[in-house]
Amino acid sequence: MRRFYLQRNVDETGISGIGKISFGFEFYKNGPAMMYWNTELYSFSFYKNVDDVVKIHGHNGKTELVWIDEKENPDSVIDYAKDVIKKWLQ
């Protein structure tokens, strides 16, 4: 598993804002990904892979996927997932 966030540099719609707009992780290399929005209204989304995340939310390069972990790191993702769930349940 490997963590990432989406960095929005230009907000075309005025909804998401700029900066780190979402966080997520890739379950395994080139495999499924989970992402949640860094907003007051908390939601999760699942994708076939991170390429689909970029195709849907990249806005032609105005939003970039940035890896938090240089390589797969199962321990960091488990702690990360626990934090996400705790925040979601609040």
PDB file with one MODEL, atoms N, CA, C and O in Angstrom:
MODEL        1
ATOM      1  N   MET A   1       0.840  -1.182   0.000  1.00  0.00           N
ATOM      2  CA  MET A   1       0.000   0.000   0.000  1.00  0.00           C
ATOM      3  C   MET A   1       0.880   1.238   0.000  1.00  0.00           C
ATOM      4  O   MET A   1       1.993   1.249   0.525  1.00  0.00           O
ATOM      5  N   ARG A   2       0.333   2.276  -0.610  1.00  0.00           N
ATOM      6  CA  ARG A   2       1.096   3.510  -0.766  1.00  0.00           C
ATOM      7  C   ARG A   2       0.156   4.709  -0.681  1.00  0.00           C
ATOM      8  O   ARG A   2      -0.881   4.729  -1.345  1.00  0.00           O
ATOM      9  N   ARG A   3       0.504   5.701   0.123  1.00  0.00           N
ATOM     10  CA  ARG A   3      -0.359   6.870   0.326  1.00  0.00           C
ATOM     11  C   ARG A   3      -0.087   7.960  -0.705  1.00  0.00           C
ATOM     12  O   ARG A   3       1.013   8.071  -1.245  1.00  0.00           O
ATOM     13  N   PHE A   4      -1.133   8.772  -0.965  1.00  0.00           N
ATOM     14  CA  PHE A   4      -1.005   9.911  -1.871  1.00  0.00           C
ATOM     15  C   PHE A   4      -1.971  11.015  -1.457  1.00  0.00           C
ATOM     16  O   PHE A   4      -2.856  10.805  -0.627  1.00  0.00           O
ATOM     17  N   TYR A   5      -1.791  12.182  -2.043  1.00  0.00           N
ATOM     18  CA  TYR A   5      -2.795  13.242  -1.937  1.00  0.00           C
ATOM     19  C   TYR A   5      -2.914  13.914  -3.297  1.00  0.00           C
ATOM     20  O   TYR A   5      -2.024  13.800  -4.139  1.00  0.00           O
ATOM     21  N   LEU A   6      -4.026  14.618  -3.502  1.00  0.00           N
ATOM     22  CA  LEU A   6      -4.201  15.412  -4.706  1.00  0.00           C
ATOM     23  C   LEU A   6      -3.915  16.864  -4.365  1.00  0.00           C
ATOM     24  O   LEU A   6      -4.489  17.423  -3.431  1.00  0.00           O
ATOM     25  N   GLN A   7      -3.020  17.464  -5.135  1.00  0.00           N
ATOM     26  CA  GLN A   7      -2.645  18.867  -4.977  1.00  0.00           C
ATOM     27  C   GLN A   7      -3.323  19.652  -6.095  1.00  0.00           C
ATOM     28  O   GLN A   7      -2.960  19.517  -7.263  1.00  0.00           O
ATOM     29  N   ARG A   8      -4.305  20.470  -5.735  1.00  0.00           N
ATOM     30  CA  ARG A   8      -4.989  21.289  -6.748  1.00  0.00           C
ATOM     31  C   ARG A   8      -4.308  22.642  -6.796  1.00  0.00           C
ATOM     32  O   ARG A   8      -4.225  23.353  -5.795  1.00  0.00           O
ATOM     33  N   ASN A   9      -3.825  22.984  -7.976  1.00  0.00           N
ATOM     34  CA  ASN A   9      -3.118  24.256  -8.174  1.00  0.00           C
ATOM     35  C   ASN A   9      -4.029  25.341  -8.737  1.00  0.00           C
ATOM     36  O   ASN A   9      -3.792  26.531  -8.526  1.00  0.00           O
ATOM     37  N   VAL A  10      -5.075  24.925  -9.457  1.00  0.00           N
ATOM     38  CA  VAL A  10      -6.065  25.850 -10.012  1.00  0.00           C
ATOM     39  C   VAL A  10      -7.435  25.236  -9.750  1.00  0.00           C
ATOM     40  O   VAL A  10      -7.674  24.082 -10.102  1.00  0.00           O
ATOM     41  N   ASP A  11      -8.332  25.997  -9.136  1.00  0.00           N
ATOM     42  CA  ASP A  11      -9.682  25.510  -8.857  1.00  0.00           C
ATOM     43  C   ASP A  11     -10.647  26.132  -9.861  1.00  0.00           C
ATOM     44  O   ASP A  11     -11.108  27.259  -9.681  1.00  0.00           O
ATOM     45  N   GLU A  12     -10.943  25.392 -10.907  1.00  0.00           N
ATOM     46  CA  GLU A  12     -11.809  25.910 -11.978  1.00  0.00           C
ATOM     47  C   GLU A  12     -13.243  26.149 -11.517  1.00  0.00           C
ATOM     48  O   GLU A  12     -13.913  27.052 -12.018  1.00  0.00           O
ATOM     49  N   THR A  13     -13.716  25.351 -10.573  1.00  0.00           N
ATOM     50  CA  THR A  13     -15.124  25.417 -10.176  1.00  0.00           C
ATOM     51  C   THR A  13     -15.373  26.290  -8.955  1.00  0.00           C
ATOM     52  O   THR A  13     -16.499  26.732  -8.729  1.00  0.00           O
ATOM     53  N   GLY A  14     -14.336  26.542  -8.170  1.00  0.00           N
ATOM     54  CA  GLY A  14     -14.519  27.302  -6.941  1.00  0.00           C
ATOM     55  C   GLY A  14     -15.089  26.471  -5.805  1.00  0.00           C
ATOM     56  O   GLY A  14     -15.503  27.022  -4.785  1.00  0.00           O
ATOM     57  N   ILE A  15     -15.117  25.160  -5.963  1.00  0.00           N
ATOM     58  CA  ILE A  15     -15.699  24.283  -4.941  1.00  0.00           C
ATOM     59  C   ILE A  15     -14.630  23.694  -4.030  1.00  0.00           C
ATOM     60  O   ILE A  15     -14.737  23.791  -2.807  1.00  0.00           O
ATOM     61  N   SER A  16     -13.608  23.089  -4.609  1.00  0.00           N
ATOM     62  CA  SER A  16     -12.607  22.361  -3.815  1.00  0.00           C
ATOM     63  C   SER A  16     -11.552  23.261  -3.200  1.00  0.00           C
ATOM     64  O   SER A  16     -10.954  22.901  -2.186  1.00  0.00           O
ATOM     65  N   GLY A  17     -11.314  24.398  -3.776  1.00  0.00           N
ATOM     66  CA  GLY A  17     -10.230  25.248  -3.328  1.00  0.00           C
ATOM     67  C   GLY A  17      -8.907  24.756  -3.902  1.00  0.00           C
ATOM     68  O   GLY A  17      -8.884  23.887  -4.774  1.00  0.00           O
ATOM     69  N   ILE A  18      -7.818  25.313  -3.413  1.00  0.00           N
ATOM     70  CA  ILE A  18      -6.496  24.895  -3.870  1.00  0.00           C
ATOM     71  C   ILE A  18      -5.743  24.287  -2.699  1.00  0.00           C
ATOM     72  O   ILE A  18      -6.135  24.449  -1.543  1.00  0.00           O
ATOM     73  N   GLY A  19      -4.661  23.587  -3.009  1.00  0.00           N
ATOM     74  CA  GLY A  19      -3.875  22.920  -1.977  1.00  0.00           C
ATOM     75  C   GLY A  19      -4.178  21.437  -1.954  1.00  0.00           C
ATOM     76  O   GLY A  19      -4.585  20.866  -2.965  1.00  0.00           O
ATOM     77  N   LYS A  20      -3.983  20.812  -0.805  1.00  0.00           N
ATOM     78  CA  LYS A  20      -4.221  19.377  -0.642  1.00  0.00           C
ATOM     79  C   LYS A  20      -5.727  19.156  -0.493  1.00  0.00           C
ATOM     80  O   LYS A  20      -6.285  19.345   0.588  1.00  0.00           O
ATOM     81  N   ILE A  21      -6.371  18.758  -1.576  1.00  0.00           N
ATOM     82  CA  ILE A  21      -7.833  18.664  -1.576  1.00  0.00           C
ATOM     83  C   ILE A  21      -8.352  17.275  -1.218  1.00  0.00           C
ATOM     84  O   ILE A  21      -9.515  17.130  -0.842  1.00  0.00           O
ATOM     85  N   SER A  22      -7.512  16.260  -1.329  1.00  0.00           N
ATOM     86  CA  SER A  22      -7.944  14.905  -0.980  1.00  0.00           C
ATOM     87  C   SER A  22      -6.725  14.055  -0.645  1.00  0.00           C
ATOM     88  O   SER A  22      -5.595  14.376  -1.012  1.00  0.00           O
ATOM     89  N   PHE A  23      -6.990  12.966   0.062  1.00  0.00           N
ATOM     90  CA  PHE A  23      -5.952  12.023   0.463  1.00  0.00           C
ATOM     91  C   PHE A  23      -6.423  10.617   0.145  1.00  0.00           C
ATOM     92  O   PHE A  23      -7.626  10.359   0.093  1.00  0.00           O
ATOM     93  N   GLY A  24      -5.483   9.709  -0.067  1.00  0.00           N
ATOM     94  CA  GLY A  24      -5.885   8.340  -0.346  1.00  0.00           C
ATOM     95  C   GLY A  24      -4.712   7.393  -0.325  1.00  0.00           C
ATOM     96  O   GLY A  24      -3.592   7.751   0.041  1.00  0.00           O
ATOM     97  N   PHE A  25      -5.008   6.160  -0.736  1.00  0.00           N
ATOM     98  CA  PHE A  25      -3.932   5.192  -0.874  1.00  0.00           C
ATOM     99  C   PHE A  25      -4.242   4.184  -1.956  1.00  0.00           C
ATOM    100  O   PHE A  25      -5.395   3.876  -2.258  1.00  0.00           O
ATOM    101  N   GLU A  26      -3.164   3.687  -2.524  1.00  0.00           N
ATOM    102  CA  GLU A  26      -3.207   2.627  -3.536  1.00  0.00           C
ATOM    103  C   GLU A  26      -2.992   1.317  -2.789  1.00  0.00           C
ATOM    104  O   GLU A  26      -2.018   1.173  -2.049  1.00  0.00           O
ATOM    105  N   PHE A  27      -3.898   0.362  -2.980  1.00  0.00           N
ATOM    106  CA  PHE A  27      -3.814  -0.896  -2.232  1.00  0.00           C
ATOM    107  C   PHE A  27      -2.585  -1.716  -2.605  1.00  0.00           C
ATOM    108  O   PHE A  27      -1.953  -2.313  -1.733  1.00  0.00           O
ATOM    109  N   TYR A  28      -2.241  -1.752  -3.886  1.00  0.00           N
ATOM    110  CA  TYR A  28      -1.013  -2.387  -4.360  1.00  0.00           C
ATOM    111  C   TYR A  28      -0.668  -1.773  -5.708  1.00  0.00           C
ATOM    112  O   TYR A  28      -1.525  -1.156  -6.341  1.00  0.00           O
ATOM    113  N   LYS A  29       0.571  -1.930  -6.155  1.00  0.00           N
ATOM    114  CA  LYS A  29       1.053  -1.265  -7.369  1.00  0.00           C
ATOM    115  C   LYS A  29       0.123  -1.537  -8.549  1.00  0.00           C
ATOM    116  O   LYS A  29      -0.168  -2.687  -8.877  1.00  0.00           O
ATOM    117  N   ASN A  30      -0.336  -0.458  -9.178  1.00  0.00           N
ATOM    118  CA  ASN A  30      -1.256  -0.492 -10.322  1.00  0.00           C
ATOM    119  C   ASN A  30      -2.616  -1.113  -9.986  1.00  0.00           C
ATOM    120  O   ASN A  30      -3.356  -1.528 -10.878  1.00  0.00           O
ATOM    121  N   GLY A  31      -2.933  -1.172  -8.687  1.00  0.00           N
ATOM    122  CA  GLY A  31      -4.188  -1.762  -8.251  1.00  0.00           C
ATOM    123  C   GLY A  31      -5.183  -0.710  -7.794  1.00  0.00           C
ATOM    124  O   GLY A  31      -4.986   0.482  -8.028  1.00  0.00           O
ATOM    125  N   PRO A  32      -6.255  -1.153  -7.138  1.00  0.00           N
ATOM    126  CA  PRO A  32      -7.319  -0.248  -6.700  1.00  0.00           C
ATOM    127  C   PRO A  32      -6.814   0.833  -5.756  1.00  0.00           C
ATOM    128  O   PRO A  32      -5.809   0.666  -5.065  1.00  0.00           O
ATOM    129  N   ALA A  33      -7.535   1.938  -5.745  1.00  0.00           N
ATOM    130  CA  ALA A  33      -7.191   3.064  -4.886  1.00  0.00           C
ATOM    131  C   ALA A  33      -8.439   3.549  -4.151  1.00  0.00           C
ATOM    132  O   ALA A  33      -9.551   3.461  -4.671  1.00  0.00           O
ATOM    133  N   MET A  34      -8.242   4.056  -2.947  1.00  0.00           N
ATOM    134  CA  MET A  34      -9.297   4.679  -2.156  1.00  0.00           C
ATOM    135  C   MET A  34      -8.881   6.118  -1.911  1.00  0.00           C
ATOM    136  O   MET A  34      -7.708   6.401  -1.671  1.00  0.00           O
ATOM    137  N   MET A  35      -9.845   7.023  -1.973  1.00  0.00           N
ATOM    138  CA  MET A  35      -9.538   8.431  -1.767  1.00  0.00           C
ATOM    139  C   MET A  35     -10.663   9.066  -0.962  1.00  0.00           C
ATOM    140  O   MET A  35     -11.825   8.691  -1.117  1.00  0.00           O
ATOM    141  N   TYR A  36     -10.325  10.028  -0.102  1.00  0.00           N
ATOM    142  CA  TYR A  36     -11.347  10.806   0.588  1.00  0.00           C
ATOM    143  C   TYR A  36     -11.043  12.291   0.425  1.00  0.00           C
ATOM    144  O   TYR A  36      -9.887  12.699   0.306  1.00  0.00           O
ATOM    145  N   TRP A  37     -12.107  13.086   0.423  1.00  0.00           N
ATOM    146  CA  TRP A  37     -11.986  14.524   0.216  1.00  0.00           C
ATOM    147  C   TRP A  37     -11.665  15.224   1.523  1.00  0.00           C
ATOM    148  O   TRP A  37     -12.217  14.888   2.570  1.00  0.00           O
ATOM    149  N   ASN A  38     -10.795  16.174   1.459  1.00  0.00           N
ATOM    150  CA  ASN A  38     -10.360  16.960   2.610  1.00  0.00           C
ATOM    151  C   ASN A  38     -11.317  18.151   2.788  1.00  0.00           C
ATOM    152  O   ASN A  38     -10.922  19.310   2.668  1.00  0.00           O
ATOM    153  N   THR A  39     -12.570  17.830   3.073  1.00  0.00           N
ATOM    154  CA  THR A  39     -13.597  18.859   3.215  1.00  0.00           C
ATOM    155  C   THR A  39     -14.420  18.582   4.465  1.00  0.00           C
ATOM    156  O   THR A  39     -14.277  17.536   5.099  1.00  0.00           O
ATOM    157  N   GLU A  40     -15.277  19.523   4.808  1.00  0.00           N
ATOM    158  CA  GLU A  40     -16.160  19.343   5.959  1.00  0.00           C
ATOM    159  C   GLU A  40     -17.117  18.172   5.730  1.00  0.00           C
ATOM    160  O   GLU A  40     -17.419  17.427   6.662  1.00  0.00           O
ATOM    161  N   LEU A  41     -17.588  18.008   4.509  1.00  0.00           N
ATOM    162  CA  LEU A  41     -18.459  16.889   4.158  1.00  0.00           C
ATOM    163  C   LEU A  41     -17.575  15.738   3.716  1.00  0.00           C
ATOM    164  O   LEU A  41     -17.008  15.756   2.624  1.00  0.00           O
ATOM    165  N   TYR A  42     -17.467  14.761   4.557  1.00  0.00           N
ATOM    166  CA  TYR A  42     -16.513  13.667   4.389  1.00  0.00           C
ATOM    167  C   TYR A  42     -17.082  12.573   3.502  1.00  0.00           C
ATOM    168  O   TYR A  42     -18.169  12.066   3.776  1.00  0.00           O
ATOM    169  N   SER A  43     -16.377  12.203   2.454  1.00  0.00           N
ATOM    170  CA  SER A  43     -16.829  11.107   1.597  1.00  0.00           C
ATOM    171  C   SER A  43     -15.628  10.321   1.096  1.00  0.00           C
ATOM    172  O   SER A  43     -14.520  10.846   0.980  1.00  0.00           O
ATOM    173  N   PHE A  44     -15.876   9.044   0.801  1.00  0.00           N
ATOM    174  CA  PHE A  44     -14.855   8.146   0.274  1.00  0.00           C
ATOM    175  C   PHE A  44     -15.202   7.780  -1.156  1.00  0.00           C
ATOM    176  O   PHE A  44     -16.376   7.702  -1.519  1.00  0.00           O
ATOM    177  N   SER A  45     -14.182   7.557  -1.963  1.00  0.00           N
ATOM    178  CA  SER A  45     -14.377   7.076  -3.327  1.00  0.00           C
ATOM    179  C   SER A  45     -13.364   5.978  -3.596  1.00  0.00           C
ATOM    180  O   SER A  45     -12.241   6.013  -3.092  1.00  0.00           O
ATOM    181  N   PHE A  46     -13.771   5.003  -4.396  1.00  0.00           N
ATOM    182  CA  PHE A  46     -12.883   3.912  -4.785  1.00  0.00           C
ATOM    183  C   PHE A  46     -12.708   3.942  -6.297  1.00  0.00           C
ATOM    184  O   PHE A  46     -13.643   4.246  -7.037  1.00  0.00           O
ATOM    185  N   TYR A  47     -11.493   3.622  -6.745  1.00  0.00           N
ATOM    186  CA  TYR A  47     -11.147   3.696  -8.160  1.00  0.00           C
ATOM    187  C   TYR A  47     -10.417   2.427  -8.580  1.00  0.00           C
ATOM    188  O   TYR A  47      -9.814   1.739  -7.755  1.00  0.00           O
ATOM    189  N   LYS A  48     -10.480   2.130  -9.861  1.00  0.00           N
ATOM    190  CA  LYS A  48      -9.786   0.954 -10.416  1.00  0.00           C
ATOM    191  C   LYS A  48      -8.285   1.061 -10.177  1.00  0.00           C
ATOM    192  O   LYS A  48      -7.623   0.068  -9.876  1.00  0.00           O
ATOM    193  N   ASN A  49      -7.749   2.292 -10.315  1.00  0.00           N
ATOM    194  CA  ASN A  49      -6.321   2.538 -10.106  1.00  0.00           C
ATOM    195  C   ASN A  49      -6.088   4.049  -9.995  1.00  0.00           C
ATOM    196  O   ASN A  49      -7.007   4.839 -10.210  1.00  0.00           O
ATOM    197  N   VAL A  50      -4.871   4.440  -9.665  1.00  0.00           N
ATOM    198  CA  VAL A  50      -4.584   5.871  -9.508  1.00  0.00           C
ATOM    199  C   VAL A  50      -4.610   6.609 -10.843  1.00  0.00           C
ATOM    200  O   VAL A  50      -4.833   7.819 -10.873  1.00  0.00           O
ATOM    201  N   ASP A  51      -4.390   5.910 -11.926  1.00  0.00           N
ATOM    202  CA  ASP A  51      -4.509   6.563 -13.244  1.00  0.00           C
ATOM    203  C   ASP A  51      -5.922   7.091 -13.449  1.00  0.00           C
ATOM    204  O   ASP A  51      -6.109   8.175 -14.004  1.00  0.00           O
ATOM    205  N   ASP A  52      -6.926   6.321 -12.998  1.00  0.00           N
ATOM    206  CA  ASP A  52      -8.307   6.781 -13.111  1.00  0.00           C
ATOM    207  C   ASP A  52      -8.566   7.982 -12.206  1.00  0.00           C
ATOM    208  O   ASP A  52      -9.326   8.879 -12.571  1.00  0.00           O
ATOM    209  N   VAL A  53      -7.941   8.006 -11.030  1.00  0.00           N
ATOM    210  CA  VAL A  53      -8.069   9.162 -10.133  1.00  0.00           C
ATOM    211  C   VAL A  53      -7.611  10.415 -10.872  1.00  0.00           C
ATOM    212  O   VAL A  53      -8.295  11.437 -10.854  1.00  0.00           O
ATOM    213  N   VAL A  54      -6.457  10.332 -11.518  1.00  0.00           N
ATOM    214  CA  VAL A  54      -5.898  11.483 -12.233  1.00  0.00           C
ATOM    215  C   VAL A  54      -6.765  11.851 -13.437  1.00  0.00           C
ATOM    216  O   VAL A  54      -6.991  13.034 -13.693  1.00  0.00           O
ATOM    217  N   LYS A  55      -7.254  10.854 -14.179  1.00  0.00           N
ATOM    218  CA  LYS A  55      -8.114  11.140 -15.332  1.00  0.00           C
ATOM    219  C   LYS A  55      -9.377  11.887 -14.913  1.00  0.00           C
ATOM    220  O   LYS A  55      -9.820  12.807 -15.601  1.00  0.00           O
ATOM    221  N   ILE A  56      -9.952  11.489 -13.786  1.00  0.00           N
ATOM    222  CA  ILE A  56     -11.206  12.092 -13.330  1.00  0.00           C
ATOM    223  C   ILE A  56     -10.988  13.444 -12.655  1.00  0.00           C
ATOM    224  O   ILE A  56     -11.751  14.380 -12.895  1.00  0.00           O
ATOM    225  N   HIS A  57      -9.967  13.562 -11.823  1.00  0.00           N
ATOM    226  CA  HIS A  57      -9.802  14.750 -10.981  1.00  0.00           C
ATOM    227  C   HIS A  57      -8.608  15.621 -11.349  1.00  0.00           C
ATOM    228  O   HIS A  57      -8.376  16.645 -10.707  1.00  0.00           O
ATOM    229  N   GLY A  58      -7.845  15.234 -12.368  1.00  0.00           N
ATOM    230  CA  GLY A  58      -6.624  15.961 -12.711  1.00  0.00           C
ATOM    231  C   GLY A  58      -6.828  17.283 -13.410  1.00  0.00           C
ATOM    232  O   GLY A  58      -5.936  18.131 -13.391  1.00  0.00           O
ATOM    233  N   HIS A  59      -7.982  17.483 -14.027  1.00  0.00           N
ATOM    234  CA  HIS A  59      -8.289  18.733 -14.728  1.00  0.00           C
ATOM    235  C   HIS A  59      -7.148  19.192 -15.632  1.00  0.00           C
ATOM    236  O   HIS A  59      -6.695  20.336 -15.575  1.00  0.00           O
ATOM    237  N   ASN A  60      -6.698  18.249 -16.473  1.00  0.00           N
ATOM    238  CA  ASN A  60      -5.644  18.547 -17.457  1.00  0.00           C
ATOM    239  C   ASN A  60      -4.387  19.137 -16.835  1.00  0.00           C
ATOM    240  O   ASN A  60      -3.822  20.102 -17.351  1.00  0.00           O
ATOM    241  N   GLY A  61      -3.952  18.550 -15.722  1.00  0.00           N
ATOM    242  CA  GLY A  61      -2.704  18.966 -15.089  1.00  0.00           C
ATOM    243  C   GLY A  61      -2.854  20.036 -14.020  1.00  0.00           C
ATOM    244  O   GLY A  61      -1.871  20.396 -13.372  1.00  0.00           O
ATOM    245  N   LYS A  62      -4.060  20.552 -13.823  1.00  0.00           N
ATOM    246  CA  LYS A  62      -4.258  21.586 -12.802  1.00  0.00           C
ATOM    247  C   LYS A  62      -4.309  20.990 -11.396  1.00  0.00           C
ATOM    248  O   LYS A  62      -4.169  21.703 -10.402  1.00  0.00           O
ATOM    249  N   THR A  63      -4.509  19.685 -11.328  1.00  0.00           N
ATOM    250  CA  THR A  63      -4.462  18.948 -10.067  1.00  0.00           C
ATOM    251  C   THR A  63      -3.512  17.780 -10.266  1.00  0.00           C
ATOM    252  O   THR A  63      -3.613  17.060 -11.259  1.00  0.00           O
ATOM    253  N   GLU A  64      -2.591  17.585  -9.332  1.00  0.00           N
ATOM    254  CA  GLU A  64      -1.590  16.525  -9.465  1.00  0.00           C
ATOM    255  C   GLU A  64      -1.710  15.514  -8.344  1.00  0.00           C
ATOM    256  O   GLU A  64      -2.067  15.864  -7.219  1.00  0.00           O
ATOM    257  N   LEU A  65      -1.414  14.262  -8.646  1.00  0.00           N
ATOM    258  CA  LEU A  65      -1.307  13.227  -7.633  1.00  0.00           C
ATOM    259  C   LEU A  65       0.121  13.256  -7.110  1.00  0.00           C
ATOM    260  O   LEU A  65       1.074  13.168  -7.885  1.00  0.00           O
ATOM    261  N   VAL A  66       0.267  13.377  -5.803  1.00  0.00           N
ATOM    262  CA  VAL A  66       1.580  13.446  -5.159  1.00  0.00           C
ATOM    263  C   VAL A  66       1.696  12.263  -4.198  1.00  0.00           C
ATOM    264  O   VAL A  66       0.852  12.080  -3.322  1.00  0.00           O
ATOM    265  N   TRP A  67       2.742  11.471  -4.370  1.00  0.00           N
ATOM    266  CA  TRP A  67       2.957  10.325  -3.483  1.00  0.00           C
ATOM    267  C   TRP A  67       3.509  10.799  -2.157  1.00  0.00           C
ATOM    268  O   TRP A  67       4.456  11.585  -2.126  1.00  0.00           O
ATOM    269  N   ILE A  68       2.934  10.336  -1.060  1.00  0.00           N
ATOM    270  CA  ILE A  68       3.451  10.612   0.279  1.00  0.00           C
ATOM    271  C   ILE A  68       4.582   9.634   0.586  1.00  0.00           C
ATOM    272  O   ILE A  68       5.605  10.005   1.161  1.00  0.00           O
ATOM    273  N   ASP A  69       4.375   8.376   0.189  1.00  0.00           N
ATOM    274  CA  ASP A  69       5.388   7.337   0.395  1.00  0.00           C
ATOM    275  C   ASP A  69       6.132   7.099  -0.910  1.00  0.00           C
ATOM    276  O   ASP A  69       5.511   6.944  -1.962  1.00  0.00           O
ATOM    277  N   GLU A  70       7.471   7.068  -0.847  1.00  0.00           N
ATOM    278  CA  GLU A  70       8.254   6.804  -2.051  1.00  0.00           C
ATOM    279  C   GLU A  70       8.032   5.392  -2.571  1.00  0.00           C
ATOM    280  O   GLU A  70       8.054   5.160  -3.780  1.00  0.00           O
ATOM    281  N   LYS A  71       7.821   4.456  -1.666  1.00  0.00           N
ATOM    282  CA  LYS A  71       7.571   3.069  -2.051  1.00  0.00           C
ATOM    283  C   LYS A  71       6.472   2.513  -1.163  1.00  0.00           C
ATOM    284  O   LYS A  71       6.060   3.160  -0.200  1.00  0.00           O
ATOM    285  N   GLU A  72       5.997   1.323  -1.481  1.00  0.00           N
ATOM    286  CA  GLU A  72       4.935   0.709  -0.705  1.00  0.00           C
ATOM    287  C   GLU A  72       5.343   0.583   0.756  1.00  0.00           C
ATOM    288  O   GLU A  72       6.469   0.193   1.064  1.00  0.00           O
ATOM    289  N   ASN A  73       4.419   0.917   1.654  1.00  0.00           N
ATOM    290  CA  ASN A  73       4.698   0.904   3.079  1.00  0.00           C
ATOM    291  C   ASN A  73       3.432   0.496   3.831  1.00  0.00           C
ATOM    292  O   ASN A  73       2.675   1.365   4.265  1.00  0.00           O
ATOM    293  N   PRO A  74       3.185  -0.803   3.995  1.00  0.00           N
ATOM    294  CA  PRO A  74       1.940  -1.262   4.622  1.00  0.00           C
ATOM    295  C   PRO A  74       1.707  -0.703   6.021  1.00  0.00           C
ATOM    296  O   PRO A  74       0.565  -0.412   6.375  1.00  0.00           O
ATOM    297  N   ASP A  75       2.750  -0.544   6.822  1.00  0.00           N
ATOM    298  CA  ASP A  75       2.570  -0.053   8.187  1.00  0.00           C
ATOM    299  C   ASP A  75       2.018   1.366   8.214  1.00  0.00           C
ATOM    300  O   ASP A  75       1.122   1.664   9.003  1.00  0.00           O
ATOM    301  N   SER A  76       2.537   2.239   7.367  1.00  0.00           N
ATOM    302  CA  SER A  76       2.065   3.626   7.374  1.00  0.00           C
ATOM    303  C   SER A  76       0.624   3.703   6.901  1.00  0.00           C
ATOM    304  O   SER A  76      -0.139   4.540   7.385  1.00  0.00           O
ATOM    305  N   VAL A  77       0.240   2.851   5.970  1.00  0.00           N
ATOM    306  CA  VAL A  77      -1.125   2.890   5.447  1.00  0.00           C
ATOM    307  C   VAL A  77      -2.128   2.393   6.482  1.00  0.00           C
ATOM    308  O   VAL A  77      -3.237   2.920   6.567  1.00  0.00           O
ATOM    309  N   ILE A  78      -1.758   1.400   7.258  1.00  0.00           N
ATOM    310  CA  ILE A  78      -2.663   0.896   8.297  1.00  0.00           C
ATOM    311  C   ILE A  78      -2.941   2.001   9.318  1.00  0.00           C
ATOM    312  O   ILE A  78      -4.096   2.231   9.676  1.00  0.00           O
ATOM    313  N   ASP A  79      -1.909   2.679   9.786  1.00  0.00           N
ATOM    314  CA  ASP A  79      -2.100   3.792  10.718  1.00  0.00           C
ATOM    315  C   ASP A  79      -2.916   4.908  10.070  1.00  0.00           C
ATOM    316  O   ASP A  79      -3.783   5.502  10.710  1.00  0.00           O
ATOM    317  N   TYR A  80      -2.639   5.184   8.819  1.00  0.00           N
ATOM    318  CA  TYR A  80      -3.334   6.218   8.050  1.00  0.00           C
ATOM    319  C   TYR A  80      -4.819   5.876   7.938  1.00  0.00           C
ATOM    320  O   TYR A  80      -5.672   6.741   8.139  1.00  0.00           O
ATOM    321  N   ALA A  81      -5.132   4.622   7.619  1.00  0.00           N
ATOM    322  CA  ALA A  81      -6.523   4.190   7.488  1.00  0.00           C
ATOM    323  C   ALA A  81      -7.258   4.325   8.818  1.00  0.00           C
ATOM    324  O   ALA A  81      -8.419   4.731   8.844  1.00  0.00           O
ATOM    325  N   LYS A  82      -6.597   3.990   9.911  1.00  0.00           N
ATOM    326  CA  LYS A  82      -7.209   4.140  11.230  1.00  0.00           C
ATOM    327  C   LYS A  82      -7.544   5.602  11.506  1.00  0.00           C
ATOM    328  O   LYS A  82      -8.625   5.904  12.014  1.00  0.00           O
ATOM    329  N   ASP A  83      -6.632   6.509  11.179  1.00  0.00           N
ATOM    330  CA  ASP A  83      -6.868   7.941  11.385  1.00  0.00           C
ATOM    331  C   ASP A  83      -8.031   8.437  10.530  1.00  0.00           C
ATOM    332  O   ASP A  83      -8.849   9.231  10.994  1.00  0.00           O
ATOM    333  N   VAL A  84      -8.107   7.975   9.292  1.00  0.00           N
ATOM    334  CA  VAL A  84      -9.190   8.368   8.391  1.00  0.00           C
ATOM    335  C   VAL A  84     -10.533   7.925   8.964  1.00  0.00           C
ATOM    336  O   VAL A  84     -11.488   8.703   8.987  1.00  0.00           O
ATOM    337  N   ILE A  85     -10.607   6.695   9.419  1.00  0.00           N
ATOM    338  CA  ILE A  85     -11.867   6.164   9.958  1.00  0.00           C
ATOM    339  C   ILE A  85     -12.263   6.902  11.232  1.00  0.00           C
ATOM    340  O   ILE A  85     -13.440   7.208  11.425  1.00  0.00           O
ATOM    341  N   LYS A  86     -11.301   7.193  12.103  1.00  0.00           N
ATOM    342  CA  LYS A  86     -11.603   7.939  13.324  1.00  0.00           C
ATOM    343  C   LYS A  86     -12.186   9.315  12.978  1.00  0.00           C
ATOM    344  O   LYS A  86     -13.184   9.736  13.563  1.00  0.00           O
ATOM    345  N   LYS A  87     -11.564  10.001  12.039  1.00  0.00           N
ATOM    346  CA  LYS A  87     -12.039  11.323  11.640  1.00  0.00           C
ATOM    347  C   LYS A  87     -13.446  11.229  11.045  1.00  0.00           C
ATOM    348  O   LYS A  87     -14.302  12.072  11.312  1.00  0.00           O
ATOM    349  N   TRP A  88     -13.667  10.208  10.247  1.00  0.00           N
ATOM    350  CA  TRP A  88     -14.961  10.028   9.580  1.00  0.00           C
ATOM    351  C   TRP A  88     -16.075   9.767  10.591  1.00  0.00           C
ATOM    352  O   TRP A  88     -17.208  10.201  10.383  1.00  0.00           O
ATOM    353  N   LEU A  89     -15.771   9.067  11.677  1.00  0.00           N
ATOM    354  CA  LEU A  89     -16.779   8.716  12.678  1.00  0.00           C
ATOM    355  C   LEU A  89     -17.089   9.858  13.653  1.00  0.00           C
ATOM    356  O   LEU A  89     -18.056   9.773  14.409  1.00  0.00           O
ATOM    357  N   GLN A  90     -16.296  10.901  13.644  1.00  0.00           N
ATOM    358  CA  GLN A  90     -16.522  12.025  14.577  1.00  0.00           C
ATOM    359  C   GLN A  90     -17.755  12.813  14.197  1.00  0.00           C
ATOM    360  O   GLN A  90     -18.095  13.788  14.867  1.00  0.00           O
TER     361      GLN A  90
ENDMDL
END
